[in-house]
């Protein structure tokens, strides 16, 4: 076990040494917080709060690897530097058990309110919300290795707390489960546990039975040469989260943001698609580096997607015009059929920015009220003829983010956005 845990941390610690600690121009510093709430497994909490965070900042929980710590993850990754730039708060939990791995294997950890590490981490989030007035609709989690596994677990246990996650070199929710509890599961680590998408999805849904709300989006990263948590776990996570989010396993968009990287998006083509997966050719078991943290923040919606390539033109065009006031907004949406055949019984799918909740609509029905939304026609506008348009609209409340959705699909086909 000591060899395994050492091996799990060696590549990451080497990456930290190579990457170096980013310099901060701000006066903010990492501080430890104690007595933050219910903490059954005696986790430690470190917090990074940039200067001038303003009102209702976003929160990112950044979870370290085995043999690591919150301060090590703070100094070895770019999240704090990016927090200075984009004004969000970073929570760095630290595991205190032998080996410093997070509990992703026990039955207590794999159900909502069951105990162990997930409960302590959610207490940290609650503490920050109460202390700093952070936006409860913009809470995100990311992590590497053991922290990536915990990212999967937290999204499954607490889908009402986290809006999205980014898992770097992890495994699916429930894959590391062992009976009796054991900190290591070789079958999972070596990529030998394979399940159907439905079976993986059922494990997530079983963590919070009866939950019917919006599910958090997921970004998945993995190196093809990862010898610690092997590459098949990448595909199993894609199967799991596409099933949980109810989207096709067939990519809606594929590109290569950097040499050797293959990025696929599922259920949408834009920066905040329901599921995004990045395969790193030739990469091993490493920390997020070389722009990975910035891509995670773009996926979360904390930063803009101006560096993203535009989606390929489809047989439709969407014009989306927002009129906002202090706590509310309206959006006038024009959907144009740019194809050569009529579009019958159409459905327009898009993801509302965090903190926006639909209260009413016109010329269409909208469901659900937040997150990944689908607009469906009324009886009188169910067909859009070639070169014709249909106008629909919505009214919504917001918590400060009055932005527009970044992508739309009409009957599953990506639309040009103007």
N, C-alpha and C positions, 0 to 999 in steps of 0.2 A: 504493500500500500504506500509506503514512503517513497518507493521508486516511482510509482504511478503518479502520486501527487507532485513529486519533484519534476517529473517529465511534463506534467500539465502546466507547470509554471515556468519552466526554463525558457521556452521559446518566447513567452510573453515578457519575461523579465529582460531577456536579451533585446527584445523590441523596445522596451522602455529605455534601456541604456543607449540604444542607437538613436531613438527618437529625441531623447533629451526632454527636459522640462521646458515648456513654453514660457516665455517671459511675459509678464503682465505689466502694463502701464498703469493699471488702476491700483488704488490703495486697498482694494478688497483682499481678503485673505481667507484661507480655509480655517474653519473653527469647528471644534467638537461641541456637540449638543448632548446633554444628558437629561434624563427624566422626561423623555419625549412622549411617553405613553406606554401602552401595553407592549411588552417586549419579551415573549416567552423564551427565546433562545439567546438572550443576552447579547444582541447585536450592538455594535457601536455605530454612531451616526456622526458624520462630518458634513458640513454645509458650506457651500460657496455662494455668497450673495453679492453680485456686482454692485458697484456704485450706481445710484440713480436708476433703480429698477422701475420706477413709476408704479402705476396702479395695476393690479390684477396680472402680475407676470406669469409666464408659463413656468412649469417645473419639469426638470429632467432628472430621473433617478438613474444614476450611473453605477453599475454593479460590477465588482472586480472578479478576477479569475481565482482559481485555487492557488494557495500560497501567497495571495496578494492581500491588499488592504484598500480601504477607501482613499487614504492619502496617496498611496502608490498609484492608484488609478487616476487620481486628480493630477499628479505630476507627470504621468506617462501618456496622457491622452489630451486631445485638443478641446474637450468640452468646456473647461473653465475659460480658455481664451475666447472661444466662440460665445460663451455667456457674457463676457465683457462687451462683445460687439453687439449682441442681439438682445441683451437685457433679460435673461431668464435665470432662474435659480437652479443650482445643481445640488442634489442630495447624493452623498457617497456613503452607502452602508458598508460596514465591515463585519465579516463573519469572524467569530471568536473560537469556534471549535478547532480541534486539532486538524491541521491541514488547510484551514481557512477556506473550505468549500462551503457553498450555500446548500441548504437542504432542498433538494429537488427529487428525493427518493422516497420519503416517508409518506404514509397516508395522511398524516396531519398536514403536511405541506401541500398536498394535492387536492385540498378542498377548501372552500371559502370559510374563513373563521376557524379552521381546524387547529391552528397553532403554528409553532415553529417560525421560521424566518419570514414567510410572507406576511404574517400578522405584524411583526415588528417593523417591516418596511412600510406597510400601509400606515402604521402609527406615525412614522416619520413624515409621510405625505400630509397627514391630518395636522400634525404640529405646524408644518410650514404654512398650510392654508390658514390656520388660526392666527399664526404669528405675523405673517406677511400679507395676508389677503390675496393669495395667489388665485389664479383662475382655475376652478375645479374642472372646467371643460378642456383645459390644456395641460394635462398631466401625462408625461411620457416616461418610458423606461427603456434603457439600453444596457448592454453588457457584453462581455467577452468570455467565452468558454463557460465556466461555472456561472458567470453573470449572464451569459446568453441563455443558458438553461433556465435561470431564474426569471429572465424576461418572458420566456414562454409560460412559465408557471404563473407569474403575476397576471398576465393577460387572461389566462384561463380562470384563475381564482377570483379576480376582481375586475371584470369587464366594465363595471360601472365607475371604476376609479381611473383607469388608464384609457387614453384615447388612441394610443398607438405604441408600438414597440419596434426596436431594431436589435436583432440578435446576431452577434458576430461569432461564428464558429461554435454553434450550439447543437442541441438535439430537440426533438419535438416534446411537447408537454406529455408527461407520463412515461416517456421512454426510459428514464433512469429509475423508475419505481422498482423497489426490491422488497421482498418479504422473506425473512425479517429485514428491517431497515439496514442498509449497507451503503456507505458513502460512494461506492463505485459499482458500476454495472458494465462489465466487459462486453456483454452481448450488444448493448446499445452503443457503447463507445466505439466498437469496431464496425458499426453499421450493419449488424446482422439481424436487427429487429425491423421487420417490414409488415405494415398493416395497410388495409384499404383506407382510402380517404374518409369513408364513413366511420370506420373504426377509430381512426385518429380523432376525427371531429367529435365523436361520442365521448371520448376521454375528456376533452375540453368542456363539453356541455355538462358532463357529470360533475365537474368541480363546483358548479353553482346551479343545481337543478331548479328548473322553473324560470330561470332568467330569460326574459323576452325582449330586453332592450338592445340598443346598438352595441355591436361587438367592436373591439379595437382593431385597427388596421395593423398589418405586420410587414416589416422589412427583414429579409433573411440574407445573411452573408456567409459564404463558406469558400475555403481554398480547396482546390482539387487534390492537393498533396498533403492534406491534413492527416497526420499519422496519430493524433491523440483522440480526436473525435472525428471519425472518418467521414468522407464525402457523401456516402449514401444518406446520411442524416439530413443533408441539404434537401434532397428530393422528398424525403418523408415529411419535413416541415412544410414544404410547398403543398403537399397533398393535404396535410392537416388544416392549414389556415385557409386555403381556398374552400375547403368543405365548411369550415366554421363560418366563413363570411358569405357562403352561398354563391360563389362565382366559379366560372369554368376553370379547369386545369389547363386549358389551351391558352397560351399567352395572347393578350390583346395587343401587345407592343413588345418589340425586342430591339435592343441597340447595344452599342459598346461604348460606354462613357470614357473608358481608358483602354489602352492596349492590354489585351488579355482578359478584360472584364466582359462578361456577358450579362446584361440586365434584361429581365423579363418582368412584365407587369400583367396582372390578372384582374379582370373585372373593371378595367379602365386603362387609359393610355397616359394620363397625366402624372404629375409629380406625386400626388397624393392618392394614387390608385389603392384599392383595398389591400392587395398583396403585391409586394415588389421583392424580387429575388436577384441577387448579384452573385454570380459564380466567378471565382478568381483563378484563372488558369495558372497552375504551377505554384500557387501560394500554399503555405503551410498554416500552422496554428499561431496566428499573430493577433496583436492588438489592432484596433481601428486606427489607420494611419493613411497618409497620402490622399487626403480629402474625403475619407470615408465618413468621418464624424459630420462634416458639412453636408454630405448627402443624406445622412440620417436626419439632420435638422430640417432639410428641405422636405423630406418625406413626412416628417411630423407636421409641417406647415408653419414652423417657427420662422423660417426664412423663406424668401421668395424663390421661385423656380426659374429665374431669368437665365440661368446657364443651361437649362434643360432644352433638348431639341424639341421642336413642335411636333405634335402627333401628325401622322400622315393624313392627308385629306380624305374624307369619306363622302358618302352620298347625302350629306346633310350639313347644314350650317346653323350655328346657334348664336344669337345676339342676346346678351344678358346685361341689363341696365339696372343698377342699384340706386335707390333714393333712400338715404339713411338719415336718422336723427339720433338723439342721445341713447336710447335703449332699443330702438326698433328700426326696421327697414322694410321697403318693398322692393321686389325684383320683377321687372317686366321682361319676359322671355319670348323671343321670336324664334321658332323652329322652321327652317326652310328645307324643303326636299330638293336637293341639287342633283338627284339622280334622274333616271329616265323612266322609272316605273313608280306607280303609286305606293305609298307606305300606309298599310292598313293596320288598324288596332295597335297604334304605335305606343311605345313606352320610352321615355327619356330618363336616362340614369345619370346621376351626378352626385358628388360628395360636397355637402355644405361645409364651409370653414368651421372650425371649432368654436363653440359658444353660440352658434346660431340655431334657433329652434322655430320651426314653422308654426304659425298660429292659424292661418287660413290661406285659401288659394282661390283662384278663379280660372275657369275654362279647363280645369284639370283637377284630378285628385293627386295628393302628394302623400307618400308613405315610405318610411316612417317620418317623423317630424324633424329628425336631425341625423347627422352622419351620412351614410350612403342612402340617398333618396331616389325614388322612382316616381315620375309623374306619368299618369295615365289619362287618356282622353275622356271627354264626355260623349254622349251618344251623337251629338251634332257635329263633332270635329274629329271623328275617329280615323278619317282618311286624309292624307296630305298628298295632293296630286303633284306630278312633276313640276318643278319651278314654282310651286305654291308654298305658302307659309301659314302657320297657325300661331296665334298669340295666346300665351298663358301667363300666369303670374302668381306670386306668393307674397304673403306678409309674414315677417318673422321678428322675434326678439333677438338681441345680441348682447354679448358681454364685453364689447369693445372692438371685436374683430368684424369689420363690415366688408371684408373682401368678397370676391366672387369665386365660384367653383372654377377649377382650372381645366376640367375636361368633361365632355358629355358623350354619351353613346345613345344612338337612336336604334331601337331594336337590336342592340348589341354591336352596332357599327359605329366607329369613332366619328365624331363630327368636327368640322373646322369651327374654331371659336373666334368670334370677332368682337 
